[in-house]
Amino acid sequence: MSLDSKSSYNRNEMDRLVNDIQDGIIKNIHQQLEDADINFTGDLSQSFHKGEDGIFKTVQTDNKYAGFIEFGMPAGTKINYNALRIWVEGKLGISEGDELTQVTWNIYHKIMAHGIQQRRYMRKSILRFIGKHGAKRGRKQDSHVKAWKAHQKTTFGYKAKKLFGKINKLVKTTKRIKRTINNATKPIKTGYKKGKSMYK
């Protein structure tokens, strides 16, 4: 196999692994939102998708409230009343006009007074992915991390280790070729320097 074909294979393998990471994080987001009971309409969960930012692969969302739920909001932040009303109707199942209006205003004033607590579902989703495919430093390992270590040859970690081994092998091969070229051209360079010094 030539260097070009090896390089192409490694790039394809890396792309596949990165796609697996994107899919894994999105899957964890869906699960995290469901576990935390903050996905009542499904809009937030379904808004996440794979994307790109230059040379980087990303996980993106088109939902304008995703950031508010992740990081929360400080007290005094104004929110959209109509959007909150729709949320109250869907989340609490209140459809009566007067009651819906009253409950919406109560929640609105509570948010204005106390803000919204951060949920950090994105952070938890990423940590869940790391915990499944590699141990987190400084923390006690969960049972699923230990299970992963016991069966790592069938998981992402083994594939990643195998890929990095191939990349290291490619780097060593490149260095060996460069060293061979330098050794082959050394007599030529030495003779050139001697000849040049004779004519000074």
C-alpha positions, -999 to 999 in steps of 0.1 A, spaced: 0 0 0 14 34 -10 17 64 13 -10 82 -6 -34 53 -2 -26 49 35 -31 86 40 -65 84 22 -75 54 43 -66 72 76 -85 103 66 -116 82 58 -113 63 90 -109 95 110 -140 110 93 -160 79 102 -149 80 138 -157 117 141 -192 110 126 -196 84 152 -188 109 179 -214 134 165 -240 107 164 -232 95 199 -234 130 214 -268 138 196 -281 104 209 -270 114 244 -287 148 241 -320 131 232 -317 109 263 -306 136 286 -335 159 276 -359 130 282 -344 120 315 -345 156 327 -381 160 315 -374 191 295 -383 178 261 -421 179 262 -427 190 226 -397 173 211 -387 205 193 -355 210 212 -344 174 209 -351 172 172 -333 205 165 -299 190 170 -280 179 140 -244 173 127 -227 203 111 -193 218 102 -174 249 111 -145 252 88 -123 221 93 -141 212 125 -171 189 129 -198 202 152 -231 194 168 -256 222 162 -291 233 170 -315 257 154 -336 261 185 -334 297 199 -342 285 234 -314 259 236 -289 282 251 -313 296 277 -321 260 289 -284 250 289 -270 281 306 -301 295 323 -311 331 325 -304 357 353 -332 374 371 -347 404 353 -343 389 318 -374 396 297 -389 367 279 -415 362 251 -449 360 268 -466 342 238 -438 316 236 -442 310 274 -479 307 270 -475 279 244 -450 262 267 -474 263 297 -502 249 275 -481 220 263 -461 213 295 -489 217 320 -519 208 298 -538 239 307 -561 250 278 -587 272 296 -582 309 286 -583 326 320 -564 299 339 -538 297 311 -533 334 312 -530 335 350 -505 306 352 -485 321 323 -482 354 341 -473 338 374 -444 319 357 -434 350 338 -431 371 370 -412 342 387 -387 341 359 -383 379 360 -377 377 398 -356 346 401 -344 338 366 -341 303 351 -318 276 365 -292 262 342 -298 226 331 -264 219 314 -279 191 293 -253 196 266 -224 193 291 -239 162 307 -244 147 272 -208 151 264 -196 138 297 -219 108 293 -202 101 259 -168 105 275 -177 83 304 -189 56 280 -158 57 257 -131 67 281 -126 73 318 -131 108 332 -100 120 352 -104 128 389 -138 111 392 -149 77 404 -156 55 374 -192 44 368 -201 8 362 -206 14 325 -170 27 323 -157 -4 339 -178 -25 316 -163 -6 286 -128 -13 297 -136 -50 300 -150 -51 265 -131 -23 248 -122 -44 217 -158 -42 205 -161 -4 211 -151 29 198 -120 31 220 -104 1 204 -111 14 169 -96 48 179 -65 31 194 -61 11 162 -64 42 141 -38 61 161 -15 31 158 -18 33 120 -11 70 121 20 65 142 31 38 119 27 62 89 47 89 107 75 65 114 75 53 78 77 89 66 106 96 90 124 65 78 121 75 41 134 110 49 163 95 68 171 72 39 171 101 15 194 122 38 218 93 40 218 88 3 225 124 -5 251 129 23 281 119 1 269 143 -26 266 172 -2 300 164 14 317 163 -20 300 195 -30 313 213 1 349 200 -3 349 210 -40 336 244 -31 363 249 -5 390 240 -29 381 269 -52 380 296 -25 
